[in-house]
Amino acid sequence: MSYLELKNVKKSFGDAHIIKGVDLQINKGEFIVFVGPSGCGKSTLLRLIAGLEPITSGQLMLDGRDITYAPSGKRDLAMVFQSYALYPHMSVYDNMSFALKLAKVDPAEIKTKVERAAAQLNLSNYLQRTPKELSGGQRQRVAIGRAIVRAPKVFLFDEPLSNLDAALRGNTRVEIKKLHESLGATTIYVTHDQVEAMTLADKVVVLKDGLIEQVGSPLDLYDRPANQFVARFIGMPSMNMLPANALPDVSRVTGGRLPADGFLGVRPEGVRVHPGGGTGMAGRVDLIEALGSDTLIHVDVQGVTMIARQNERTQLEEGDAVGVEIDPSVLHMFNRDGQSLATA
């Protein structure tokens, strides 16, 4: 039996249907990431789980208990917001202990819980400081610590790293993953950043227009996308997507298995570029992105742009003639409606 279950959950604001019927089962201890473009409904869905927005219809079950209409304070969940939401006049200790004090927990127990959480988050030396005396990363850890001391059944994170710079975001992402593993917690995490989704999640939930497009492990979604949307959303840079009639060689590469009105998908690492243009389809280099460990080569092949990723550096320059080959072992084929032919 799943630990947290959403049954045909819907949310509307007047005539605007934001969540259009979501069914999802989450097991105890899983790290679940909701990911999708802006406006897909991922933050709204998290707020429905948290009880910050009422559900229009459907059912929400937690550990065998119906919490569909339970107030947020009675759901045994703890949420970490993008904006930290700390009390500026309170010390770190008081911010982390505030909910426990309201619940009239014994002061000795509060002290133990706060000090333990502070140690896990490297905040022990900052307990008497106020938020304005902390860096952005430290403030976010205080917000996480405030959730930890409550020992909730589920942790909810709403884009917690979006206010941090790139380096700090990477470090804090690692800290959150380690914290999840050490606590054995059930975690739901919302982000628009697919790198966070791929590196943090046990299971990724891809949303679009208020509906779930696919649920699975990060590599399942990368290797076996259910449709074009998932295929292009997961992976950076996006999967190359070629209409069947775009290039004469497309049908040959697929052995004739691709419908005439279908699409061929190939990840950038499945595209090989050869200098001189003597091998494969003739193309011309449009752009080179030298990223250090990787090189991305944008190539124009008979008016179709393709991106190749290679681990080695290149001597190619913009305008050079090249030959382009597609690795037939890593192809993805989609029908005219964008559904994978492996799942359609």
N, C-alpha and C positions, 0 to 999 in steps of 0.2 A: 504493500500500500504506500502511495506517495505521501511525503511529509507535508508538502504544500501543493494544493491542486486548484486550478482555475477551470471552471466549467462554464463554457459559453458566455464569458464575461463581455459585457458591452457597456459603452459609455457614450452618451450624447449630450451635447450642449445645445438645447433647442433643436433645430433641424440639422445641426452639424453632427454627423456620426463619426466620432474620433476612434473608438475601439469597436470593431464591428463583429466581434464574436471570437474570443480567444479561449482555446483549450490548451492547458499546459500542466504537466506533472513534474514536480521537483522533488528529488530525493533528499533525505537528511544528509547534511555534510557537503552537498554539491556547491560548486561555485558557478553560478549561472550569470551570463552576460546578455543583456538586451542591447542589440545594436541595430542601427538603421539610420537613414538620412534624417535631417531635420523635418519635423512634422509627421513622422511615421507613427507616433503615439507611444514611444518607449517610456518617456518620463510620465505621461499620463497613466500608463499601465502600472508603473511603480507606485504612483500616488494612490491608485485604487487599492493596491495591496496594502499600503501603509494606512489606509483609512483617511487620507487627507482629502479625498474626493469620494462622494457616494457613487456606488455602482448603479447604473441604470437598470441592468438586468443581468442574471447569471448568478453563480455561486462561488464562494471562496472558502476553502477548507484548509485549516492548519492543524496538523497533528490530530486529526480526527474530530476537530471542533469547527462548527460553522461560524466563521467570523465575518460573513458578508456584510452584516449591518452593525457589527461591534464597533464602538468608538475607537479611535486610534490608540488611546491610552490603555485599552484593554486587550490589545491584539498580541502583546508580547513580542513586538518588533522594535528595532531601533534603526533610525535613518540618519545618514550622513549626507549633508547637503553640499552643493557646489560652493555656496557662499560661506561655509563654515558655521554661521549662525551662533557665534560665541557672544557671551555677555561681556562687553568691553570693560566694565568697571570691576569685574570679578577676576580673581587670580585663576591660574590654570587649575589649581586644586579645587577651587569653588565651582568652576565651570564643569569639571569632570564629576563632581560629587552632587551637583544640584538636584538631579532627578532622584537620587537616593535619599537626600535630605527631605524632599517633598513626600517621599514614601515612608518617612519616619524610620528608616533603617538605623540600627544601632551605630553610633559614631565610631566605635572601634572597628566594626565590620566595614564601614565606609572607608576608613583610613587604610585598611588592609587591601581593599579592592582597588582604590585609587593608586596606591603605591605599587601594586602589582602591575596594573595597566600602564602606569608611567614607566616602569622598568622595561616592559615589553616594547614601548614606543620611544625609548631613549629620551624621556621627558623628566626624569627624576630630578635633574638640576634646575628645572624651570617651573616647579610647582607653585612658587610664590610670585611669579611674574604675571603681568597682565597681557592680554593678546597683543596690544600695540608694541610690546617689547619682544615679540617673536617674529620669525620669518614666516613667509606664506606656507612653507612645508611644515613648520612646527605647529602653526595654527590648525592645519588640516589634521595633523596627528592628534591634537587636543580634541578635535571634533570626533575622531575615531575612538579615542580613549573614552570620551563621554558615552559612546555607544557600548563599548566593551564592558564597562563597570556594571551596566544594567543586565548583563548576561542574557540577552534576548534569545528567542528561538530562531529568529532570522535577522541578519544584517541587511540593510538596504542602502545602497550607495547611488546617489544621483549625480553623475558626472563629477566626481570629487576632485579630479586632477586638472580640470580645464582652466583653472586660474593660475596654474603653476607654469614656470618656464620649462623648456623641453628637457633639459638635464635633470631638473628636480622631479619632473613628471616621471621620468624613467626610474629614478631611485625610489620614489614613493610607490610606484607600481610594484616594484620588487618587494618592498616592505609589506604592502597589503597582501600579496600572495603568500609570503612567509607567515604573516599573522593569521591568515585564514587556515593555513595548514596546522599551525600550532594550537589554535583554538578548536579545530574540528568543527567550525561553524558552518551554518547554511547561509550562503551569501547570494544576493541578487544585486547586480551591478549594471548601471546604465551608462552607455558611452556612445559617441558617434565615431570614436577612434577605433578602427579595425585592428590596429596593432595591440591596443589594450585588450580587445576581445580575444585575439588569437593567443596572447601570452598569459592571460589570467584565467580563462574559462576552462571548466570541465566540459561545459555544454554551452553553446552559443545559440541564442534565439534571434533570428533575423526577421525584422519587422518592416512592413511597407504598407502605408495607407491604412493603418489600424488592423492589419491582419498579419499572422505569422506566415512567412514564406518558407522557412525551413528551420528545423531544430537538429543539432548534432554536435559532435566534438569539433574543435577548430579544424583539424585535418580532414574530417569527413566532409565538411563544407567546402574546403579548399579543393579536395580531390574529387568529390562527387556532388557538385552543386545541383540542386533540383531544377533550377531554371536560369535563364539569362541574368535576371536581376541579382541573384545570389552569386553567380559566377563572376559578375563584374564588380560587385560590391566587396567581396572578400578577395583580398590579394592586392598588392601594391607593387608596381602599377597594375591597372586592371587587365583582365584577360582580353586578348585580342579577339574580336568578334567579326567574322567575315561572312557576309551573305553567300549562299551557295553559288550564285551566278556572278560573284564579284571577280573571280579569277578563274581562268581555265583549269589551273592545276588543283583547285580545291577539291573537285570531285575525284580526281585521280588519287590524291593523298588519302581520301577516306575509302578508297576501294569501291566507290559507287554507292556507299551506304547512306549518304546524306541526301535527303529529299531535295528536289529542285528549288523548293521555296523555304528550305531550312537555313540554318546558320552553323558555321564551324567555329568553335572556340579553342584557342590555344594560349596557354600561359606564356609570358615573355621568355621564360627559361626554356620553352620548347621550340623557340625560333632561333635558328643559327644563321649567322651572317658571314659570308665568305668574301674576302677582298677580290676585286677584279671582275666579278660577275660571271665567272665561268661555270658555276655550279648552282643548280636550282633555278628559282624564278629570278628574273632580272629586276634589280631595284637600284635605288639611289639613296644615299644617306641624307636625311633631312636635318637631324639633330643628334648630338652626342651628349649624354649626361654622365660625366665622370664622377662617381660617388665614392671613390676610394676602393672599398672592398668589391663593389659591383660597378658595371658599366651598362647604361641603358642606351641602346642605339635605335633611333627612330628612322624607319626606312619607308620610302614611297615605292610601292610595287604596283605599277600600272594604275596609279591614282588611288590606291588603297594604302592607308598608313598602318604599319605594323611596328610593334616595339619588341626588341630582343633584349634579353638580359644575359650577360655573361660575367663570370667571375674574374676573368683576366682583363687587363687593360688593353686598349686598342690603339693602333696607329692610324686608324681610319679618320678621315676628316669629312666635314659637310660637303656634299656634292660628289663624293666618290661613288663610282659604280660598284655594286656588290651583287652577289648571288644569295638568295634567301631560301633556306630549307626549313620545312616543318617536321618535327619529330612525330611520326605517326603513332607512337606508343602513348602519347599524352594528349590526345585529341578529345574534345567534348563536342557532341553534336546535339543540336536543338531543333525542334520543329518550328513551324511558322508562328506558333503562339508563344515561343520562347521556352517551352518545357523541354527538359533533358530527354533525349530519346532513350536514355538508360532507365528513366523513371516514368515516362509518359504512358 
